[in-house]
Amino acid sequence: MKLNEECVRAVLLDVENEYQFGSFLHLKDFEENQASKFSKEEIEYTIIRLEEAGFIIATIDWVNARPFYVSVGSLTWKGHEFLDNVRDSKVWSETKKVASKVGSVSLSMLATIASSVITKSLELN
């Protein structure tokens, strides 16, 4: 399964917007917010990969090699940093445009591109 960058951004935005300290978000919470335009499988896969990459704190219980229970506790520092770079819709659009020139790129490369887009927009002529 391919990691969908749009779903990554949507899940991170949902965590930031919906998470309340000391609680957990569940799959249904994502199906009712930004990530709602993605399938349950895409959301689950994205959450699993984001937890694996250290962008979120999540609990994932597996049964027969499939996620049985998925909950998200919060963004990590790394998750906040990434989201801060791609939150703005204009920056995100330009980031995807630049990234499309090379095909697929990693999340860390997307963050680097977004940072460059932000830096470029701050330059005074």
ABEGO torsion letter per residue (X at the ends): XBBBAAAAAAAAAAAAAABBBGBBBBAAAAAABAAAABBAAAAAAAAAAAAAAGABBBBBBBBGGBBABBBBABBBAAAAAAAAAAABAAAAAAAAAAAAAAEBBBAAAAAAAAAAAAAAAABBX
